[in-house]
Amino acid sequence: MSSFWQRTLSGAVYVALVVSSILVHPIFFGVLFMCVSMLAVREQHVLLHTSCFVRVGSMLAGGLLFAIIWLMFNADCLHIGQMMWIQVAYVILLMVLILSELWLKEKNPIQEWGSILVSQVMIAVPFALMNVVLDKSKFILLALFITIWVNDTGAYCIGCLTAKRKNGNHKMFPRVSPAKSWEGLFGGFAFALLAGYIYYRAGWFADWSHPLMDALIFALMIAVAGTLGDLMESLMKRTLGVKDSGRFMPGHGGVLDRFDSLLLATPVVVLLIILL
């Protein structure tokens, strides 16, 4: 199979799984994205060459954090005491991971600690926060993903078109991501705003204070945060000297390569839900 068709097929499966998990049932969404969260945490630790114990422990902690937030919105049968014990288990696991450096005798324990905190704060937390968005509305969560995809597509198309000019286009951060240009950035923003208008017309923001304005702000903020999340992951890969974060998706790289935009976009959407 050629790389083009391999990339197309894996991309189609990726989109189908994401959309169906959001629309079909919260359990499907919870199982899928708890696994995705754990795989993303694992990729980050593999890239940073942390110990196997820390890697596995961080994966379990990331999955446990996702489960805690999911259960808060989907498990009415659990009472406060049971939820408290699950939260205590998460805290104890983090403490064990941090204190484990006392006997693991790694060369750079500070790097290990930093990897643990980064994997939880910058990866596990954003994935867990998707449960907050889903509880608000499955269409808002779907709009989060669609906006990221539309923004990426628009940036790529406009960037390629402007690159054909005599003087080419203006690069944003060539040291971090040589392909990204300012023309592509604003092209992606335009596509995202168009998507926001479509959300408004579809009634996805009907229960918000100012549906049209809120839909446009929502789309634009996701485009901005998603682009920054992408650049953030590109900087990490550039620093570590790798092209992809992993090989999980044929033709697309690793889990972090596909979900890097969510790392900043999801917290921004939660903040917008609170404010708007």
C-alpha positions as CSV (number, residue, x, y, z in Angstrom):
1,M,0.0,0.0,0.0
2,S,1.4,3.4,-1.0
3,S,2.1,6.0,1.7
4,F,-0.7,8.2,0.4
5,W,-3.4,5.6,0.7
6,Q,-2.0,4.4,4.0
7,R,-2.2,7.9,5.4
8,T,-5.7,8.4,4.0
9,L,-7.0,5.2,5.4
10,S,-5.5,5.7,8.9
11,G,-6.8,9.3,8.9
12,A,-10.3,8.1,8.0
13,V,-10.3,5.5,10.8
14,Y,-9.1,8.2,13.2
15,V,-11.8,10.7,12.3
16,A,-14.5,7.9,12.3
17,L,-13.4,6.8,15.8
18,V,-13.4,10.3,17.2
19,V,-16.8,11.3,15.8
20,S,-18.5,8.0,16.7
21,S,-17.1,8.0,20.2
22,I,-18.6,11.5,20.8
23,L,-22.0,10.8,19.2
24,V,-22.6,7.2,20.1
25,H,-22.2,6.8,23.9
26,P,-20.2,8.2,26.8
27,I,-18.8,4.8,27.7
28,F,-17.4,4.4,24.2
29,F,-15.9,7.9,24.5
30,G,-14.5,7.2,28.0
31,V,-12.8,3.9,27.1
32,L,-11.3,5.2,23.8
33,F,-9.9,8.5,25.1
34,M,-8.7,7.0,28.4
35,C,-6.6,4.7,26.2
36,V,-5.5,7.6,24.0
37,S,-4.5,9.6,27.1
38,M,-2.4,6.8,28.4
39,L,-0.7,6.3,25.0
40,A,0.0,10.0,24.8
41,V,1.6,10.0,28.2
42,R,3.7,6.9,27.3
43,E,4.9,8.6,24.1
44,Q,6.1,11.6,26.0
45,H,8.1,9.5,28.4
46,V,9.6,7.4,25.6
47,L,10.7,10.6,23.9
48,L,12.4,11.8,27.1
49,H,13.9,8.3,27.9
50,T,12.5,8.0,31.4
51,S,12.7,4.8,33.4
52,C,10.3,2.0,32.8
53,F,8.8,2.3,36.3
54,V,8.1,6.0,35.8
55,R,6.7,5.4,32.3
56,V,4.2,2.8,33.4
57,G,3.3,4.7,36.6
58,S,2.6,7.9,34.7
59,M,0.5,6.0,32.2
60,L,-1.6,4.5,35.0
61,A,-1.9,8.0,36.6
62,G,-3.0,9.5,33.4
63,G,-5.7,6.9,32.9
64,L,-6.8,7.2,36.5
65,L,-7.1,11.0,36.2
66,F,-9.2,10.6,33.0
67,A,-11.4,8.0,34.8
68,I,-11.9,10.3,37.8
69,I,-13.3,13.1,35.7
70,W,-15.4,10.7,33.6
71,L,-16.9,9.2,36.6
72,M,-17.8,12.6,38.0
73,F,-20.2,13.1,35.1
74,N,-21.3,9.6,34.3
75,A,-21.4,7.5,37.4
76,D,-24.4,8.6,39.6
77,C,-24.2,5.4,41.5
78,L,-20.9,6.4,43.2
79,H,-21.3,8.4,46.3
80,I,-18.8,11.0,47.6
81,G,-16.8,8.6,49.7
82,Q,-16.1,6.3,46.8
83,M,-15.1,9.2,44.6
84,M,-12.8,10.4,47.3
85,W,-11.0,7.1,47.6
86,I,-10.4,7.1,43.8
87,Q,-8.9,10.6,44.0
88,V,-6.7,9.6,47.0
89,A,-5.4,6.7,44.9
90,Y,-4.4,9.1,42.2
91,V,-2.6,11.4,44.6
92,I,-0.8,8.4,46.3
93,L,0.3,7.1,42.9
94,L,1.8,10.5,42.0
95,M,3.6,10.6,45.3
96,V,5.0,7.1,44.8
97,L,6.3,8.1,41.3
98,I,8.0,11.3,42.7
99,L,9.5,9.6,45.7
100,S,10.6,6.6,43.7
101,E,13.6,8.6,42.6
102,L,15.0,8.1,46.1
103,W,15.7,4.4,45.3
104,L,15.8,4.2,41.5
105,K,19.1,6.1,41.5
106,E,18.6,7.7,38.0
107,K,21.4,10.0,36.8
108,N,19.0,13.0,36.5
109,P,16.1,12.7,39.0
110,I,15.0,16.3,38.3
111,Q,14.4,15.4,34.7
112,E,12.3,12.4,35.8
113,W,10.2,14.7,38.1
114,G,9.8,17.2,35.3
115,S,8.6,14.4,32.9
116,I,6.1,13.2,35.4
117,L,4.6,16.7,36.0
118,V,4.6,17.5,32.3
119,S,2.9,14.3,31.4
120,Q,0.1,14.9,33.9
121,V,-0.4,18.7,33.6
122,M,0.2,19.2,29.9
123,I,-1.2,15.8,28.6
124,A,-3.4,14.0,31.0
125,V,-5.3,17.0,32.3
126,P,-6.3,18.3,28.8
127,F,-7.6,14.9,27.8
128,A,-9.5,14.5,31.1
129,L,-11.0,18.0,30.6
130,M,-12.7,16.8,27.4
131,N,-15.2,15.1,29.8
132,V,-16.2,18.6,31.0
133,V,-16.9,19.7,27.4
134,L,-18.8,16.5,26.6
135,D,-21.0,17.1,29.7
136,K,-21.8,20.5,28.4
137,S,-22.7,19.3,24.9
138,K,-21.5,16.6,22.6
139,F,-21.9,19.0,19.7
140,I,-19.5,21.5,21.4
141,L,-16.9,18.7,21.8
142,L,-17.4,17.7,18.2
143,A,-17.0,21.4,17.2
144,L,-13.7,21.4,19.1
145,F,-12.3,18.6,16.9
146,I,-13.8,19.9,13.7
147,T,-12.4,23.4,14.3
148,I,-8.9,22.0,14.8
149,W,-9.2,19.9,11.6
150,V,-10.6,22.8,9.6
151,N,-8.0,25.2,10.9
152,D,-5.2,22.7,10.0
153,T,-6.7,22.2,6.5
154,G,-7.1,25.9,5.9
155,A,-3.6,26.7,7.0
156,Y,-2.2,24.0,4.8
157,C,-4.1,25.0,1.7
158,I,-3.5,28.7,2.0
159,G,0.1,28.1,3.0
160,C,0.7,26.0,-0.1
161,L,-1.0,28.5,-2.4
162,T,0.9,31.5,-1.1
163,A,4.2,29.6,-1.2
164,K,3.8,29.5,-5.1
165,R,4.2,33.3,-5.2
166,K,7.5,34.8,-6.5
167,N,8.7,35.7,-3.1
168,G,7.1,32.8,-1.4
169,N,5.4,33.2,2.0
170,H,6.5,34.6,5.4
171,K,7.6,31.9,7.8
172,M,6.4,32.0,11.4
173,F,9.0,30.1,13.4
174,P,11.3,28.4,10.8
175,R,13.5,27.1,13.7
176,V,10.5,25.3,15.2
177,S,8.3,24.5,12.2
178,P,9.7,25.4,8.8
179,A,6.4,24.7,7.0
180,K,4.2,27.1,8.9
181,S,3.7,30.6,7.5
182,W,1.8,33.7,8.6
183,E,-0.3,33.4,5.5
184,G,-1.3,29.9,6.4
185,L,-2.0,31.0,10.0
186,F,-4.6,33.6,9.0
187,G,-6.0,31.3,6.3
188,G,-6.6,28.7,9.0
189,F,-8.3,31.4,11.1
190,A,-10.6,32.3,8.3
191,F,-11.6,28.7,7.8
192,A,-12.2,28.3,11.5
193,L,-14.4,31.4,11.6
194,L,-16.4,30.0,8.8
195,A,-16.8,26.8,10.7
196,G,-18.0,28.8,13.7
197,Y,-20.7,30.5,11.6
198,I,-21.8,27.0,10.5
199,Y,-22.1,25.9,14.1
200,Y,-24.2,28.9,14.8
201,R,-26.5,28.2,11.9
202,A,-26.7,24.5,13.0
203,G,-28.0,25.6,16.4
204,W,-25.0,24.2,18.4
205,F,-24.7,27.4,20.3
206,A,-28.4,28.1,20.8
207,D,-28.2,28.0,24.6
208,W,-25.2,30.3,24.8
209,S,-25.7,34.0,25.8
210,H,-24.8,35.4,22.3
211,P,-24.9,32.5,19.9
212,L,-23.3,34.0,16.9
213,M,-20.6,36.0,18.7
214,D,-19.9,33.1,21.1
215,A,-19.6,30.6,18.2
216,L,-17.1,32.9,16.4
217,I,-15.1,33.5,19.6
218,F,-15.1,29.8,20.3
219,A,-13.8,28.9,16.8
220,L,-11.1,31.6,16.8
221,M,-9.8,30.8,20.2
222,I,-9.6,27.1,19.3
223,A,-7.7,28.0,16.2
224,V,-5.2,30.1,18.1
225,A,-4.8,27.6,21.0
226,G,-4.6,24.7,18.6
227,T,-1.8,26.3,16.6
228,L,0.1,27.1,19.7
229,G,-0.2,23.5,20.9
230,D,1.0,22.3,17.6
231,L,4.0,24.6,17.7
232,M,4.7,23.6,21.3
233,E,4.9,19.9,20.3
234,S,7.0,20.8,17.3
235,L,9.5,22.6,19.6
236,M,9.7,19.5,21.8
237,K,10.4,17.2,18.8
238,R,12.9,19.7,17.3
239,T,14.7,19.9,20.6
240,L,14.9,16.1,20.9
241,G,15.8,15.6,17.3
242,V,12.9,13.4,16.2
243,K,10.4,13.8,13.3
244,D,7.4,12.1,14.9
245,S,6.4,11.5,18.5
246,G,5.7,7.8,17.7
247,R,4.5,5.4,15.0
248,F,1.0,4.7,16.3
249,M,-0.8,5.9,13.2
250,P,0.6,4.9,9.9
251,G,1.5,8.0,7.8
252,H,0.5,10.3,10.7
253,G,3.1,9.6,13.4
254,G,2.2,9.2,17.0
255,V,-0.7,10.0,19.3
256,L,0.8,13.3,20.3
257,D,1.2,14.2,16.6
258,R,-2.5,13.8,16.1
259,F,-3.8,15.3,19.4
260,D,-1.2,18.0,20.1
261,S,-3.6,20.9,19.2
262,L,-6.0,19.6,22.0
263,L,-3.4,20.1,24.7
264,L,-4.1,23.9,24.8
265,A,-7.4,24.0,23.0
266,T,-9.3,21.9,25.5
267,P,-8.5,24.0,28.5
268,V,-9.4,27.1,26.5
269,V,-12.8,25.6,25.6
270,V,-13.5,24.8,29.3
271,L,-12.6,28.4,30.2
272,L,-15.0,29.7,27.5
273,I,-17.8,27.4,28.8
274,I,-17.2,28.9,32.3
275,L,-17.1,32.5,31.0
276,L,-19.6,32.5,28.2
